[in-house]
Amino acid sequence: MRADSIADAAKVAKAAEEAQAAMKTTLLVPITFDSESTAVRFDASAPLDHKVPILLANPTLSLRITGHAYEAASAPANVALGLARAESAKQYMVIQGVAANRIQTAGHADQKPAGAVDDSLAAMRSAEFEITSAPPTLQNP
C-alpha cells in the first residue's frame, strides 16, 4: 500500500513538472510575419492565443518580445520594423486582457544571409518571446 502511494505521488509530481514545462514552452513559441509587414499573421494567432490564458492565470508573469527584421535598407529601419512587430504581438495579447506593463518589447536588426532559403528568412521576420519574471510555480489556466 505504501509503495502504491509513493508511486502515485511520483506520478503526480511528474505530471505537474510536465505541465510546468509545457506552459513555459508555450510561452516561448515564436511567431513569424510576412515580408515587410507588422500584422500578426493568421497562423501566428494560435501561438499568441495559447499564451494569453497562461498570462492571465499568472499575474506576476512577464514577457519580453523581441521582433526581428531584415527587409529594410538600413539597420535603424530594421530595428524599427522589428520593434513594430514586437509591439503588434504585444497589442494582440493586450486586446485579450493581458496588462500592457507585463510585456516589454524590443527590435533587432538581422543581417540577411547570402543564399538563404525562405525558412531561414522567416526566422528573421519573427518575434521571439522570453520570460522575464515568473512565479516559482505557474498556475494552470
N, CA, C and O atoms as CSV, one atom per row, in Angstrom:
chain,resi,resn,atom,element,x,y,z
A,1,MET,N,N,0.822,-1.185,0.000
A,1,MET,CA,C,0.000,0.000,0.000
A,1,MET,C,C,0.873,1.258,0.000
A,1,MET,O,O,0.609,2.206,-0.739
A,2,ARG,N,N,1.915,1.254,0.838
A,2,ARG,CA,C,2.813,2.415,0.894
A,2,ARG,C,C,3.531,2.614,-0.430
A,2,ARG,O,O,3.709,3.751,-0.868
A,3,ALA,N,N,3.944,1.535,-1.073
A,3,ALA,CA,C,4.622,1.614,-2.372
A,3,ALA,C,C,3.696,2.222,-3.417
A,3,ALA,O,O,4.137,3.001,-4.262
A,4,ASP,N,N,2.403,1.865,-3.363
A,4,ASP,CA,C,1.434,2.440,-4.297
A,4,ASP,C,C,1.284,3.939,-4.075
A,4,ASP,O,O,1.180,4.698,-5.039
A,5,SER,N,N,1.271,4.371,-2.833
A,5,SER,CA,C,1.150,5.797,-2.509
A,5,SER,C,C,2.370,6.565,-3.005
A,5,SER,O,O,2.247,7.662,-3.550
A,6,ILE,N,N,3.537,5.980,-2.812
A,6,ILE,CA,C,4.770,6.618,-3.279
A,6,ILE,C,C,4.768,6.706,-4.796
A,6,ILE,O,O,5.150,7.734,-5.355
A,7,ALA,N,N,4.345,5.650,-5.466
A,7,ALA,CA,C,4.284,5.644,-6.932
A,7,ALA,C,C,3.272,6.669,-7.431
A,7,ALA,O,O,3.525,7.383,-8.402
A,8,ASP,N,N,2.116,6.736,-6.753
A,8,ASP,CA,C,1.102,7.723,-7.148
A,8,ASP,C,C,1.616,9.148,-6.963
A,8,ASP,O,O,1.394,10.009,-7.815
A,9,ALA,N,N,2.297,9.392,-5.856
A,9,ALA,CA,C,2.858,10.722,-5.609
A,9,ALA,C,C,3.909,11.071,-6.656
A,9,ALA,O,O,3.989,12.216,-7.102
A,10,ALA,N,N,4.706,10.096,-7.045
A,10,ALA,CA,C,5.713,10.327,-8.081
A,10,ALA,C,C,5.056,10.643,-9.417
A,10,ALA,O,O,5.543,11.498,-10.157
A,11,LYS,N,N,3.959,9.966,-9.734
A,11,LYS,CA,C,3.226,10.236,-10.986
A,11,LYS,C,C,2.650,11.645,-10.985
A,11,LYS,O,O,2.714,12.360,-11.986
A,12,VAL,N,N,2.087,12.030,-9.846
A,12,VAL,CA,C,1.508,13.373,-9.734
A,12,VAL,C,C,2.602,14.427,-9.874
A,12,VAL,O,O,2.415,15.430,-10.564
A,13,ALA,N,N,3.728,14.206,-9.229
A,13,ALA,CA,C,4.847,15.155,-9.318
A,13,ALA,C,C,5.367,15.249,-10.744
A,13,ALA,O,O,5.671,16.338,-11.230
A,14,LYS,N,N,5.469,14.104,-11.414
A,14,LYS,CA,C,5.952,14.112,-12.801
A,14,LYS,C,C,4.963,14.838,-13.703
A,14,LYS,O,O,5.376,15.605,-14.573
A,15,ALA,N,N,3.675,14.612,-13.515
A,15,ALA,CA,C,2.656,15.297,-14.324
A,15,ALA,C,C,2.713,16.806,-14.102
A,15,ALA,O,O,2.588,17.581,-15.050
A,16,ALA,N,N,2.900,17.218,-12.857
A,16,ALA,CA,C,3.000,18.651,-12.555
A,16,ALA,C,C,4.232,19.259,-13.207
A,16,ALA,O,O,4.177,20.363,-13.747
A,17,GLU,N,N,5.334,18.539,-13.155
A,17,GLU,CA,C,6.576,19.010,-13.782
A,17,GLU,C,C,6.407,19.135,-15.298
A,17,GLU,O,O,6.874,20.098,-15.905
A,18,GLU,N,N,5.742,18.162,-15.895
A,18,GLU,CA,C,5.496,18.205,-17.342
A,18,GLU,C,C,4.570,19.361,-17.707
A,18,GLU,O,O,4.756,20.008,-18.738
A,19,ALA,N,N,3.567,19.620,-16.858
A,19,ALA,CA,C,2.653,20.741,-17.119
A,19,ALA,C,C,3.394,22.069,-17.049
A,19,ALA,O,O,3.151,22.959,-17.864
A,20,GLN,N,N,4.299,22.209,-16.080
A,20,GLN,CA,C,5.103,23.432,-15.963
A,20,GLN,C,C,5.956,23.626,-17.213
A,20,GLN,O,O,6.017,24.722,-17.770
A,21,ALA,N,N,6.607,22.559,-17.645
A,21,ALA,CA,C,7.459,22.627,-18.838
A,21,ALA,C,C,6.633,22.965,-20.072
A,21,ALA,O,O,7.073,23.749,-20.912
A,22,ALA,N,N,5.446,22.386,-20.191
A,22,ALA,CA,C,4.585,22.648,-21.354
A,22,ALA,C,C,4.152,24.115,-21.391
A,22,ALA,O,O,4.145,24.734,-22.455
A,23,MET,N,N,3.794,24.665,-20.240
A,23,MET,CA,C,3.389,26.077,-20.212
A,23,MET,C,C,4.554,26.986,-20.590
A,23,MET,O,O,4.377,27.940,-21.348
A,24,LYS,N,N,5.734,26.696,-20.070
A,24,LYS,CA,C,6.908,27.512,-20.418
A,24,LYS,C,C,7.227,27.396,-21.900
A,24,LYS,O,O,7.565,28.390,-22.543
A,25,THR,N,N,7.123,26.204,-22.441
A,25,THR,CA,C,7.352,26.012,-23.878
A,25,THR,C,C,6.350,26.819,-24.689
A,25,THR,O,O,6.716,27.465,-25.672
A,26,THR,N,N,5.095,26.784,-24.281
A,26,THR,CA,C,4.044,27.547,-24.966
A,26,THR,C,C,4.365,29.036,-24.965
A,26,THR,O,O,4.183,29.721,-25.972
A,27,LEU,N,N,4.843,29.529,-23.830
A,27,LEU,CA,C,5.161,30.953,-23.731
A,27,LEU,C,C,6.325,31.360,-24.630
A,27,LEU,O,O,6.433,32.525,-25.011
A,28,LEU,N,N,7.189,30.420,-24.969
A,28,LEU,CA,C,8.394,30.735,-25.741
A,28,LEU,C,C,8.259,30.503,-27.246
A,28,LEU,O,O,9.189,30.803,-27.995
A,29,VAL,N,N,7.130,29.980,-27.702
A,29,VAL,CA,C,6.949,29.712,-29.131
A,29,VAL,C,C,6.992,31.030,-29.908
A,29,VAL,O,O,6.204,31.934,-29.632
A,30,PRO,N,N,7.909,31.148,-30.881
A,30,PRO,CA,C,7.983,32.386,-31.676
A,30,PRO,C,C,6.874,32.433,-32.724
A,30,PRO,O,O,6.233,31.424,-33.017
A,31,ILE,N,N,6.665,33.602,-33.270
A,31,ILE,CA,C,5.728,33.759,-34.389
A,31,ILE,C,C,6.479,34.420,-35.543
A,31,ILE,O,O,7.505,35.068,-35.336
A,32,THR,N,N,5.960,34.252,-36.755
A,32,THR,CA,C,6.588,34.871,-37.923
A,32,THR,C,C,5.628,35.877,-38.567
A,32,THR,O,O,4.416,35.855,-38.352
A,33,PHE,N,N,6.226,36.744,-39.357
A,33,PHE,CA,C,5.494,37.799,-40.052
A,33,PHE,C,C,5.768,37.700,-41.545
A,33,PHE,O,O,6.779,37.138,-41.967
A,34,ASP,N,N,4.868,38.244,-42.328
A,34,ASP,CA,C,5.112,38.341,-43.761
A,34,ASP,C,C,6.176,39.398,-44.013
A,34,ASP,O,O,6.420,40.266,-43.174
A,35,SER,N,N,6.794,39.313,-45.159
A,35,SER,CA,C,7.828,40.265,-45.543
A,35,SER,C,C,7.297,41.688,-45.487
A,35,SER,O,O,6.218,41.981,-46.003
A,36,GLU,N,N,8.063,42.567,-44.858
A,36,GLU,CA,C,7.754,43.988,-44.737
A,36,GLU,C,C,6.413,44.267,-44.062
A,36,GLU,O,O,5.792,45.297,-44.323
A,37,SER,N,N,5.966,43.363,-43.201
A,37,SER,CA,C,4.678,43.511,-42.541
A,37,SER,C,C,4.851,43.468,-41.021
A,37,SER,O,O,5.755,42.821,-40.493
A,38,THR,N,N,3.957,44.177,-40.344
A,38,THR,CA,C,3.901,44.114,-38.888
A,38,THR,C,C,2.611,43.464,-38.412
A,38,THR,O,O,2.415,43.302,-37.208
A,39,ALA,N,N,1.734,43.094,-39.322
A,39,ALA,CA,C,0.456,42.491,-38.954
A,39,ALA,C,C,0.658,41.054,-38.480
A,39,ALA,O,O,1.417,40.289,-39.075
A,40,VAL,N,N,-0.034,40.704,-37.399
A,40,VAL,CA,C,0.014,39.327,-36.904
A,40,VAL,C,C,-0.690,38.441,-37.925
A,40,VAL,O,O,-1.865,38.634,-38.237
A,41,ARG,N,N,0.052,37.470,-38.435
A,41,ARG,CA,C,-0.499,36.546,-39.428
A,41,ARG,C,C,-1.542,35.637,-38.784
A,41,ARG,O,O,-1.521,35.403,-37.576
A,42,PHE,N,N,-2.459,35.128,-39.618
A,42,PHE,CA,C,-3.492,34.224,-39.120
A,42,PHE,C,C,-2.870,33.021,-38.422
A,42,PHE,O,O,-3.337,32.614,-37.359
A,43,ASP,N,N,-1.820,32.446,-39.009
A,43,ASP,CA,C,-1.196,31.269,-38.408
A,43,ASP,C,C,-0.386,31.612,-37.156
A,43,ASP,O,O,0.008,30.710,-36.417
A,44,ALA,N,N,-0.137,32.875,-36.910
A,44,ALA,CA,C,0.574,33.295,-35.701
A,44,ALA,C,C,-0.391,33.572,-34.556
A,44,ALA,O,O,0.029,33.692,-33.406
A,45,SER,N,N,-1.667,33.672,-34.860
A,45,SER,CA,C,-2.624,33.976,-33.792
A,45,SER,C,C,-2.772,32.816,-32.815
A,45,SER,O,O,-2.971,33.055,-31.624
A,46,ALA,N,N,-2.683,31.583,-33.266
A,46,ALA,CA,C,-2.833,30.433,-32.360
A,46,ALA,C,C,-1.758,30.415,-31.268
A,46,ALA,O,O,-2.097,30.254,-30.095
A,47,PRO,N,N,-0.458,30.575,-31.615
A,47,PRO,CA,C,0.529,30.613,-30.532
A,47,PRO,C,C,0.291,31.755,-29.542
A,47,PRO,O,O,0.524,31.596,-28.343
A,48,LEU,N,N,-0.166,32.893,-30.035
A,48,LEU,CA,C,-0.462,34.006,-29.132
A,48,LEU,C,C,-1.691,33.682,-28.278
A,48,LEU,O,O,-1.722,33.981,-27.084
A,49,ASP,N,N,-2.702,33.069,-28.899
A,49,ASP,CA,C,-3.906,32.695,-28.160
A,49,ASP,C,C,-3.600,31.688,-27.052
A,49,ASP,O,O,-4.268,31.690,-26.019
A,50,HIS,N,N,-2.618,30.844,-27.250
A,50,HIS,CA,C,-2.233,29.870,-26.223
A,50,HIS,C,C,-1.468,30.530,-25.076
A,50,HIS,O,O,-1.517,30.041,-23.947
A,51,LYS,N,N,-0.772,31.614,-25.338
A,51,LYS,CA,C,-0.013,32.319,-24.304
A,51,LYS,C,C,-0.937,33.093,-23.356
A,51,LYS,O,O,-0.676,33.165,-22.155
A,52,VAL,N,N,-2.002,33.662,-23.891
A,52,VAL,CA,C,-2.869,34.557,-23.132
A,52,VAL,C,C,-3.442,33.912,-21.866
A,52,VAL,O,O,-3.335,34.520,-20.801
A,53,PRO,N,N,-4.047,32.714,-21.918
A,53,PRO,CA,C,-4.595,32.151,-20.672
A,53,PRO,C,C,-3.532,31.905,-19.601
A,53,PRO,O,O,-3.807,32.043,-18.409
A,54,ILE,N,N,-2.340,31.548,-20.019
A,54,ILE,CA,C,-1.253,31.341,-19.055
A,54,ILE,C,C,-0.894,32.668,-18.397
A,54,ILE,O,O,-0.705,32.735,-17.183
A,55,LEU,N,N,-0.802,33.714,-19.198
A,55,LEU,CA,C,-0.509,35.043,-18.655
A,55,LEU,C,C,-1.626,35.521,-17.719
A,55,LEU,O,O,-1.354,36.084,-16.659
A,56,LEU,N,N,-2.869,35.298,-18.112
A,56,LEU,CA,C,-3.987,35.739,-17.281
A,56,LEU,C,C,-4.055,34.968,-15.960
A,56,LEU,O,O,-4.458,35.528,-14.940
A,57,ALA,N,N,-3.670,33.707,-15.968
A,57,ALA,CA,C,-3.703,32.885,-14.751
A,57,ALA,C,C,-2.522,33.159,-13.826
A,57,ALA,O,O,-2.523,32.741,-12.669
A,58,ASN,N,N,-1.517,33.862,-14.340
A,58,ASN,CA,C,-0.291,34.123,-13.582
A,58,ASN,C,C,0.045,35.607,-13.639
A,58,ASN,O,O,0.878,36.020,-14.446
A,59,PRO,N,N,-0.591,36.411,-12.795
A,59,PRO,CA,C,-0.436,37.867,-12.893
A,59,PRO,C,C,0.964,38.410,-12.630
A,59,PRO,O,O,1.227,39.572,-12.939
A,60,THR,N,N,1.857,37.623,-12.078
A,60,THR,CA,C,3.230,38.103,-11.869
A,60,THR,C,C,4.175,37.652,-12.979
A,60,THR,O,O,5.374,37.930,-12.931
A,61,LEU,N,N,3.645,36.969,-13.959
A,61,LEU,CA,C,4.432,36.505,-15.104
A,61,LEU,C,C,4.603,37.650,-16.097
A,61,LEU,O,O,3.631,38.322,-16.445
A,62,SER,N,N,5.829,37.874,-16.553
A,62,SER,CA,C,6.109,38.931,-17.527
A,62,SER,C,C,6.935,38.369,-18.672
A,62,SER,O,O,7.700,37.419,-18.507
A,63,LEU,N,N,6.762,38.982,-19.838
A,63,LEU,CA,C,7.475,38.557,-21.045
A,63,LEU,C,C,8.210,39.719,-21.685
A,63,LEU,O,O,7.875,40.884,-21.474
A,64,ARG,N,N,9.223,39.376,-22.475
A,64,ARG,CA,C,9.861,40.318,-23.389
A,64,ARG,C,C,9.685,39.730,-24.785
A,64,ARG,O,O,9.967,38.555,-25.019
A,65,ILE,N,N,9.217,40.561,-25.702
A,65,ILE,CA,C,9.075,40.157,-27.100
A,65,ILE,C,C,10.120,40.914,-27.894
A,65,ILE,O,O,10.172,42.143,-27.847
A,66,THR,N,N,10.950,40.189,-28.622
A,66,THR,CA,C,11.945,40.805,-29.491
A,66,THR,C,C,11.548,40.531,-30.932
A,66,THR,O,O,11.486,39.381,-31.366
A,67,GLY,N,N,11.282,41.601,-31.665
A,67,GLY,CA,C,10.934,41.475,-33.073
A,67,GLY,C,C,12.183,41.548,-33.926
A,67,GLY,O,O,13.095,42.327,-33.648
A,68,HIS,N,N,12.217,40.733,-34.964
A,68,HIS,CA,C,13.366,40.674,-35.868
A,68,HIS,C,C,12.955,41.127,-37.267
A,68,HIS,O,O,11.812,40.940,-37.684
A,69,ALA,N,N,13.904,41.723,-37.981
A,69,ALA,CA,C,13.647,42.187,-39.344
A,69,ALA,C,C,14.941,42.230,-40.129
A,69,ALA,O,O,16.015,42.435,-39.564
A,70,TYR,N,N,14.836,42.036,-41.434
A,70,TYR,CA,C,15.988,42.208,-42.315
A,70,TYR,C,C,15.604,42.959,-43.574
A,70,TYR,O,O,16.474,43.282,-44.383
A,71,GLU,N,N,14.313,43.247,-43.761
A,71,GLU,CA,C,13.829,43.757,-45.038
A,71,GLU,C,C,14.293,45.168,-45.395
A,71,GLU,O,O,14.618,45.438,-46.551
A,72,ALA,N,N,14.325,46.056,-44.428
A,72,ALA,CA,C,14.586,47.463,-44.725
A,72,ALA,C,C,16.043,47.678,-45.125
A,72,ALA,O,O,16.897,46.820,-44.905
A,73,ALA,N,N,16.300,48.815,-45.704
A,73,ALA,CA,C,17.639,49.096,-46.244
A,73,ALA,C,C,18.681,49.382,-45.167
A,73,ALA,O,O,19.865,49.127,-45.390
A,74,SER,N,N,18.286,49.895,-44.027
A,74,SER,CA,C,19.276,50.291,-43.024
A,74,SER,C,C,19.011,49.589,-41.699
A,74,SER,O,O,17.891,49.153,-41.432
A,75,ALA,N,N,20.041,49.483,-40.874
A,75,ALA,CA,C,19.896,48.860,-39.557
A,75,ALA,C,C,18.864,49.597,-38.698
A,75,ALA,O,O,18.040,48.938,-38.064
A,76,PRO,N,N,18.873,50.940,-38.648
A,76,PRO,CA,C,17.850,51.618,-37.840
A,76,PRO,C,C,16.421,51.314,-38.317
A,76,PRO,O,O,15.511,51.164,-37.503
A,77,ALA,N,N,16.235,51.226,-39.624
A,77,ALA,CA,C,14.911,50.896,-40.147
A,77,ALA,C,C,14.534,49.465,-39.783
A,77,ALA,O,O,13.372,49.192,-39.482
A,78,ASN,N,N,15.508,48.541,-39.806
A,78,ASN,CA,C,15.244,47.158,-39.412
A,78,ASN,C,C,14.866,47.084,-37.936
A,78,ASN,O,O,13.941,46.360,-37.568
A,79,VAL,N,N,15.576,47.825,-37.092
A,79,VAL,CA,C,15.258,47.836,-35.666
A,79,VAL,C,C,13.831,48.347,-35.472
A,79,VAL,O,O,13.074,47.786,-34.680
A,80,ALA,N,N,13.467,49.392,-36.181
A,80,ALA,CA,C,12.120,49.959,-36.079
A,80,ALA,C,C,11.073,48.946,-36.536
A,80,ALA,O,O,10.026,48.814,-35.902
A,81,LEU,N,N,11.342,48.233,-37.622
A,81,LEU,CA,C,10.411,47.225,-38.113
A,81,LEU,C,C,10.311,46.073,-37.112
A,81,LEU,O,O,9.214,45.587,-36.839
A,82,GLY,N,N,11.429,45.640,-36.572
A,82,GLY,CA,C,11.408,44.585,-35.564
A,82,GLY,C,C,10.620,45.010,-34.336
A,82,GLY,O,O,9.838,44.226,-33.796
A,83,LEU,N,N,10.820,46.240,-33.892
A,83,LEU,CA,C,10.081,46.755,-32.744
A,83,LEU,C,C,8.588,46.826,-33.047
A,83,LEU,O,O,7.766,46.486,-32.195
A,84,ALA,N,N,8.237,47.258,-34.232
A,84,ALA,CA,C,6.821,47.326,-34.614
A,84,ALA,C,C,6.195,45.931,-34.619
A,84,ALA,O,O,5.030,45.777,-34.254
A,85,ARG,N,N,6.946,44.929,-35.023
A,85,ARG,CA,C,6.440,43.552,-34.991
A,85,ARG,C,C,6.219,43.103,-33.552
A,85,ARG,O,O,5.194,42.498,-33.239
A,86,ALA,N,N,7.168,43.396,-32.684
A,86,ALA,CA,C,7.018,43.041,-31.271
A,86,ALA,C,C,5.811,43.757,-30.667
A,86,ALA,O,O,5.038,43.159,-29.919
A,87,GLU,N,N,5.655,45.023,-30.991
A,87,GLU,CA,C,4.519,45.800,-30.483
A,87,GLU,C,C,3.191,45.238,-31.003
A,87,GLU,O,O,2.195,45.239,-30.279
A,88,SER,N,N,3.172,44.764,-32.239
A,88,SER,CA,C,1.969,44.172,-32.808
A,88,SER,C,C,1.572,42.904,-32.045
A,88,SER,O,O,0.397,42.705,-31.737
A,89,ALA,N,N,2.551,42.054,-31.745
A,89,ALA,CA,C,2.281,40.838,-30.969
A,89,ALA,C,C,1.799,41.202,-29.568
A,89,ALA,O,O,0.874,40.581,-29.044
A,90,LYS,N,N,2.423,42.200,-28.970
A,90,LYS,CA,C,2.023,42.657,-27.634
A,90,LYS,C,C,0.583,43.153,-27.667
A,90,LYS,O,O,-0.229,42.771,-26.824
A,91,GLN,N,N,0.273,43.992,-28.627
A,91,GLN,CA,C,-1.069,44.564,-28.716
A,91,GLN,C,C,-2.120,43.469,-28.885
A,91,GLN,O,O,-3.215,43.571,-28.332
A,92,TYR,N,N,-1.797,42.438,-29.635
A,92,TYR,CA,C,-2.706,41.309,-29.826
A,92,TYR,C,C,-3.081,40.710,-28.465
A,92,TYR,O,O,-4.247,40.400,-28.218
A,93,MET,N,N,-2.082,40.550,-27.584
A,93,MET,CA,C,-2.344,39.957,-26.267
A,93,MET,C,C,-2.999,40.951,-25.311
A,93,MET,O,O,-3.807,40.558,-24.470
A,94,VAL,N,N,-2.661,42.227,-25.431
A,94,VAL,CA,C,-3.270,43.258,-24.585
A,94,VAL,C,C,-4.762,43.350,-24.875
A,94,VAL,O,O,-5.563,43.502,-23.952
A,95,ILE,N,N,-5.138,43.261,-26.128
A,95,ILE,CA,C,-6.556,43.305,-26.502
A,95,ILE,C,C,-7.330,42.168,-25.835
A,95,ILE,O,O,-8.524,42.296,-25.564
A,96,GLN,N,N,-6.642,41.057,-25.572
A,96,GLN,CA,C,-7.288,39.906,-24.940
A,96,GLN,C,C,-7.232,39.960,-23.410
A,96,GLN,O,O,-7.648,39.012,-22.743
A,97,GLY,N,N,-6.728,41.047,-22.859
A,97,GLY,CA,C,-6.806,41.236,-21.419
A,97,GLY,C,C,-5.498,41.201,-20.657
A,97,GLY,O,O,-5.506,41.391,-19.441
A,98,VAL,N,N,-4.377,40.969,-21.316
A,98,VAL,CA,C,-3.087,40.966,-20.631
A,98,VAL,C,C,-2.666,42.416,-20.403
A,98,VAL,O,O,-2.721,43.235,-21.321
A,99,ALA,N,N,-2.249,42.728,-19.189
A,99,ALA,CA,C,-1.825,44.101,-18.870
A,99,ALA,C,C,-0.583,44.469,-19.687
A,99,ALA,O,O,0.383,43.708,-19.739
A,100,ALA,N,N,-0.620,45.613,-20.306
A,100,ALA,CA,C,0.475,46.067,-21.176
A,100,ALA,C,C,1.800,46.172,-20.437
A,100,ALA,O,O,2.854,45.941,-21.028
A,101,ASN,N,N,1.763,46.516,-19.154
A,101,ASN,CA,C,3.014,46.694,-18.409
A,101,ASN,C,C,3.711,45.366,-18.081
A,101,ASN,O,O,4.801,45.366,-17.509
A,102,ARG,N,N,3.098,44.254,-18.436
A,102,ARG,CA,C,3.708,42.943,-18.210
A,102,ARG,C,C,4.472,42.444,-19.427
A,102,ARG,O,O,5.076,41.372,-19.391
A,103,ILE,N,N,4.446,43.221,-20.502
A,103,ILE,CA,C,5.113,42.798,-21.736
A,103,ILE,C,C,6.039,43.906,-22.206
A,103,ILE,O,O,5.582,45.001,-22.534
A,104,GLN,N,N,7.335,43.630,-22.240
A,104,GLN,CA,C,8.327,44.555,-22.781
A,104,GLN,C,C,8.546,44.202,-24.249
A,104,GLN,O,O,8.352,43.056,-24.654
A,105,THR,N,N,8.947,45.180,-25.032
A,105,THR,CA,C,9.227,44.925,-26.444
A,105,THR,C,C,10.590,45.488,-26.823
A,105,THR,O,O,11.087,46.440,-26.221
A,106,ALA,N,N,11.174,44.866,-27.844
A,106,ALA,CA,C,12.457,45.325,-28.383
A,106,ALA,C,C,12.494,44.964,-29.858
A,106,ALA,O,O,11.818,44.038,-30.307
A,107,GLY,N,N,13.300,45.715,-30.603
A,107,GLY,CA,C,13.507,45.421,-32.018
A,107,GLY,C,C,14.953,45.059,-32.262
A,107,GLY,O,O,15.855,45.550,-31.584
A,108,HIS,N,N,15.163,44.200,-33.231
A,108,HIS,CA,C,16.516,43.743,-33.540
A,108,HIS,C,C,16.692,43.712,-35.057
A,108,HIS,O,O,15.813,43.246,-35.782
A,109,ALA,N,N,17.814,44.204,-35.520
A,109,ALA,CA,C,18.128,44.193,-36.953
A,109,ALA,C,C,18.980,42.971,-37.260
A,109,ALA,O,O,20.058,42.796,-36.691
A,110,ASP,N,N,18.496,42.135,-38.155
A,110,ASP,CA,C,19.227,40.938,-38.551
A,110,ASP,C,C,19.874,41.159,-39.905
A,110,ASP,O,O,19.381,41.939,-40.719
A,111,GLN,N,N,20.960,40.483,-40.137
A,111,GLN,CA,C,21.623,40.536,-41.431
A,111,GLN,C,C,21.050,39.437,-42.322
A,111,GLN,O,O,20.914,38.290,-41.898
A,112,LYS,N,N,20.720,39.794,-43.538
A,112,LYS,CA,C,20.194,38.813,-44.482
A,112,LYS,C,C,21.347,37.925,-44.961
A,112,LYS,O,O,22.298,38.433,-45.555
A,113,PRO,N,N,21.284,36.615,-44.716
A,113,PRO,CA,C,22.381,35.742,-45.124
A,113,PRO,C,C,22.402,35.534,-46.630
A,113,PRO,O,O,21.352,35.515,-47.273
A,114,ALA,N,N,23.578,35.380,-47.185
A,114,ALA,CA,C,23.719,35.114,-48.614
A,114,ALA,C,C,23.156,33.739,-48.928
A,114,ALA,O,O,23.442,32.773,-48.220
A,115,GLY,N,N,22.361,33.645,-49.978
A,115,GLY,CA,C,21.829,32.363,-50.415
A,115,GLY,C,C,20.858,31.731,-49.452
A,115,GLY,O,O,20.694,30.511,-49.466
A,116,ALA,N,N,20.201,32.523,-48.606
A,116,ALA,CA,C,19.284,31.968,-47.613
A,116,ALA,C,C,18.019,31.437,-48.277
A,116,ALA,O,O,17.571,31.944,-49.305
A,117,VAL,N,N,17.472,30.424,-47.673
A,117,VAL,CA,C,16.196,29.880,-48.147
A,117,VAL,C,C,15.080,30.541,-47.356
A,117,VAL,O,O,15.331,31.170,-46.329
A,118,ASP,N,N,13.850,30.400,-47.832
A,118,ASP,CA,C,12.718,31.073,-47.205
A,118,ASP,C,C,12.569,30.746,-45.722
A,118,ASP,O,O,12.209,31.629,-44.943
A,119,ASP,N,N,12.835,29.498,-45.303
A,119,ASP,CA,C,12.672,29.151,-43.894
A,119,ASP,C,C,13.590,29.969,-43.002
A,119,ASP,O,O,13.168,30.431,-41.942
A,120,SER,N,N,14.839,30.157,-43.413
A,120,SER,CA,C,15.742,30.931,-42.567
A,120,SER,C,C,15.367,32.413,-42.608
A,120,SER,O,O,15.565,33.130,-41.627
A,121,LEU,N,N,14.836,32.865,-43.718
A,121,LEU,CA,C,14.388,34.259,-43.796
A,121,LEU,C,C,13.163,34.470,-42.915
A,121,LEU,O,O,13.000,35.538,-42.325
A,122,ALA,N,N,12.302,33.458,-42.822
A,122,ALA,CA,C,11.119,33.581,-41.958
A,122,ALA,C,C,11.537,33.793,-40.511
A,122,ALA,O,O,10.876,34.532,-39.781
A,123,ALA,N,N,12.620,33.159,-40.086
A,123,ALA,CA,C,13.099,33.348,-38.720
A,123,ALA,C,C,13.545,34.779,-38.497
A,123,ALA,O,O,13.519,35.271,-37.369
A,124,MET,N,N,13.956,35.457,-39.569
A,124,MET,CA,C,14.385,36.847,-39.462
A,124,MET,C,C,13.204,37.806,-39.584
A,124,MET,O,O,13.372,39.023,-39.505
A,125,ARG,N,N,12.022,37.254,-39.777
A,125,ARG,CA,C,10.791,38.048,-39.783
A,125,ARG,C,C,9.915,37.559,-38.627
A,125,ARG,O,O,8.726,37.297,-38.803
A,126,SER,N,N,10.510,37.444,-37.468
A,126,SER,CA,C,9.819,36.803,-36.355
A,126,SER,C,C,9.762,37.687,-35.125
A,126,SER,O,O,10.383,38.747,-35.050
A,127,ALA,N,N,8.998,37.208,-34.172
A,127,ALA,CA,C,9.006,37.764,-32.821
A,127,ALA,C,C,9.293,36.600,-31.890
A,127,ALA,O,O,8.623,35.568,-31.928
A,128,GLU,N,N,10.310,36.790,-31.050
A,128,GLU,CA,C,10.692,35.765,-30.085
A,128,GLU,C,C,10.261,36.213,-28.695
A,128,GLU,O,O,10.197,37.407,-28.403
A,129,PHE,N,N,9.969,35.244,-27.852
A,129,PHE,CA,C,9.444,35.509,-26.521
A,129,PHE,C,C,10.420,35.006,-25.468
A,129,PHE,O,O,11.029,33.946,-25.612
A,130,GLU,N,N,10.551,35.793,-24.406
A,130,GLU,CA,C,11.422,35.447,-23.289
A,130,GLU,C,C,10.649,35.720,-21.998
A,130,GLU,O,O,9.990,36.752,-21.868
A,131,ILE,N,N,10.733,34.805,-21.065
A,131,ILE,CA,C,10.104,35.010,-19.764
A,131,ILE,C,C,11.057,35.869,-18.933
A,131,ILE,O,O,12.198,35.477,-18.690
A,132,THR,N,N,10.588,37.036,-18.500
A,132,THR,CA,C,11.447,37.935,-17.722
A,132,THR,C,C,11.196,37.829,-16.222
A,132,THR,O,O,12.089,38.114,-15.425
A,133,SER,N,N,10.011,37.428,-15.838
A,133,SER,CA,C,9.730,37.134,-14.433
A,133,SER,C,C,8.574,36.152,-14.382
A,133,SER,O,O,7.664,36.184,-15.210
A,134,ALA,N,N,8.638,35.276,-13.386
A,134,ALA,CA,C,7.603,34.254,-13.254
A,134,ALA,C,C,7.526,33.802,-11.806
A,134,ALA,O,O,8.519,33.847,-11.080
A,135,PRO,N,N,6.344,33.368,-11.389
A,135,PRO,CA,C,6.249,32.794,-10.051
A,135,PRO,C,C,6.999,31.458,-10.018
A,135,PRO,O,O,7.263,30.876,-11.070
A,136,PRO,N,N,7.340,30.973,-8.841
A,136,PRO,CA,C,8.061,29.698,-8.763
A,136,PRO,C,C,7.314,28.547,-9.434
A,136,PRO,O,O,7.919,27.659,-10.035
A,137,THR,N,N,6.001,28.582,-9.320
A,137,THR,CA,C,5.155,27.572,-9.967
A,137,THR,C,C,4.067,28.282,-10.746
A,137,THR,O,O,3.317,29.081,-10.185
A,138,LEU,N,N,3.978,27.996,-12.036
A,138,LEU,CA,C,2.918,28.590,-12.859
A,138,LEU,C,C,1.590,27.911,-12.544
A,138,LEU,O,O,1.524,26.697,-12.349
A,139,GLN,N,N,0.540,28.716,-12.499
A,139,GLN,CA,C,-0.814,28.184,-12.303
A,139,GLN,C,C,-1.385,27.782,-13.652
A,139,GLN,O,O,-1.243,28.511,-14.634
A,140,ASN,N,N,-2.030,26.626,-13.704
A,140,ASN,CA,C,-2.706,26.205,-14.924
A,140,ASN,C,C,-3.899,27.108,-15.186
A,140,ASN,O,O,-4.634,27.453,-14.261
A,141,PRO,N,N,-4.092,27.486,-16.422
A,141,PRO,CA,C,-5.251,28.345,-16.736
A,141,PRO,C,C,-6.559,27.595,-16.524
A,141,PRO,O,O,-7.634,28.156,-16.738
